[in-house]
Each structure stands twice: as C-alpha cells, then as structure tokens.
Amino acid sequence: MHDGQNCGNAPFEFLEHTADVYIAAYGKTLEECFQNAALALFEVMTDTGKVQPTYEEEFVVEGEDTYALLYSWLEQLLVNFETTGRLYSVFKVEIAKTREGYTLRGKASGEPFNPTKHPQRTGVKAVTYHQMAIGKEKGRVFAKFILDI
C-alpha cells in the first residue's frame, strides 16, 4: 500500500504491517526525511491537507544516534498532540552532530484539532524502535519506522 503518488518521488508511503502502521519516509537530505516522517505521523491521524499552518511551535530533541533522534522527534510531536490537541502539517528541521550524538531543532506549523474540519483517522499510541531503519537508497535518504496504533 502507498500514498497514491508515484513512489519514486513520494515524500512517504505506508508499508504493509500486520498490527501497526509501518512507514517509509524519504527526502533528499536527512532533514527533509525527518520532516516527511513527521508529516506521515500526522497523516495517519488526519488529512494533513486540511490542517492550516496558522501557528508555529519550536521543538528541540537530542539522540545518541539518528535512530534515537527520529524516535525523540516523532515522540515529542505525538506527546505534544496528546497534551495540547494540536495538529501539524508543515515541518522544518535542522540536524547537527554533537559530541554526545545529534540535536534536532524543529519547527512545526499547524492548528488545534477541530472534529468538524479534521477527519479522525487512526489514533497513534506510540512510536517504536521495532524494525526502524535509516539509510540511503537510490540517491534518497529513507527512514522506516512503526507506529503503535
């Protein structure tokens, strides 16, 4: 299953998985890949095309490696949604290597969840490390991860 776009240029696609949602996000850079991973997270929950970027929030997360960084980024967005009810549809991240690992400084733009405007799809319980993979193929960076639903 995929997002209906040409997979060669798609920002992300939904992969087959038995119990959860398995996603592969893509980008020209690691930053763009992480931005598309965040978009995919919210696309599982609603139609992100209906989420207007009316306000912007900043997030800073750290990880000892890119796996921990992706996990922390997505988990922070998910926790923020659960505590504030804010949906996001536009993301911008910068990733820097540090002595301890990596730091991600991200901006997420969106609006509060409105049940009359934003269709409810699948609730996401957690981000997991299970079958997580980050690498390069065909000139693109990819990140594969599973969301517990």
N, C-alpha and C positions, 0 to 999 in steps of 0.2 A: 504494500500500500504506500502511496506517496501523496504529496500535497496537490497533485493535479497539474503541476508545472513540469516543464522539461527538466528532468532530474540533473542534467548536465549543468544547468545554471541556477537551480533552485537554491534558496537560502537554507532550507532544511527539508527533511522528509520524515514521515512516520514509518518506522520499520516494524515488521511483524514480531510480536512477542505474545506469549500465552496469557499472562495475567496483568501485565503492566503496560505502560506506553514506552516504546523503545524509539529513540530519536537519533537521527544523524544530522548535525548542523554543519554548515560549510561556510567558508569565507576565503578571501584572497590572503588574509592575514589571521593570526591568532585572535586579534582583537575583533575583527569582523565575524569570525566564527563564534566567539563568545556572545556577541551582540545577537546573532541569529539563534543561538541556543536559548537565550532569554526570550526572544520572540516566540520560539517554538513552545516554551513553557507556558506562556500566556495564551497561545493559540489552542493548546489543549483545553484550557479553561473557558475560553470565549472566542468570539470572532474579533480578532485584534484590529481588523479593518474598521470596526465601529468604535474603537477606543481612541478618542481625540487626545492629542498631546497638549492638554491645557495647562499642565504644571509640570515641573521638573524636580526630581529629587536626586541627591548625590549619595553614592554608596562607596565605601572603601572596604575591601576584603583582602586577606592575605592567605597564602598557601605555601606549603613547603615545596610543592611541585605544581605543574599545570593541572593535574587531576584534582588536587585539593583546592586549587584556585577556582576551577569550574564549579566544583561542589559548593564551595563557600558563596560564590556569586549567585548561583541559582537558589540556594537555600536562603540567602539573605532576602532575595526578591520574594520568595514564597512566604517567608515569615512576615515580611512587611505587608503582603497582601492579606494574610490571615489576621493580622492585628489592626490594620487600617482600612481594609476593603478597597485598596487602590489597585487598579489595573494599569498595565503599561503596554505601550505599542511601539515606542521609539527608544532605542538604546545607543549609547556611545560609551565605549570603554577605552582606557589606556592601560597597558600592562607593562610593568617594569620589573626587571630582575633585581633582587636584593641579595645581601649576604645570607639571609635566612631562607630565601626562596623567591616568591613573587608577590607583588602587590598589584591589585586591580583597583583603579579609580573609575567608577562608572556613573553615568547619568541615565536615569530612566524617566521618560515622559509619559504621562497618561492622565487618567481621571478616575474619580471614585466609581465603584461598581454601581450600576443602575439597572435593576432587573427588567425595566421596560425597554432599555436601549441595548443592553449587553446580554446576548443569549447565554444561558448557563449550559456548559458542556460537561466536562468531566472534572470532578474535584481532584486535586493533586494532594496526596498526603505528605510525600517526601521525595527528595532527590536521593538517589542511591549511587554507590560506587560500583554496584554489580554490573559487569560487562562494560564498564567505562573504558573508552579508548580515545586517544588524541594523537593525531599524526598528520601526515601529508600523503595525498594521492592525487594523481592527475593534475598536478600544479595547484591544488587547493588544500587548505587546512581543513581537517574534519574533527569533530568531537561527537562521539556516540555515548549516549547515557540513557538510563532507565529512570522513569518517574513512577513511583508507587502510587497507584490510584485507588 
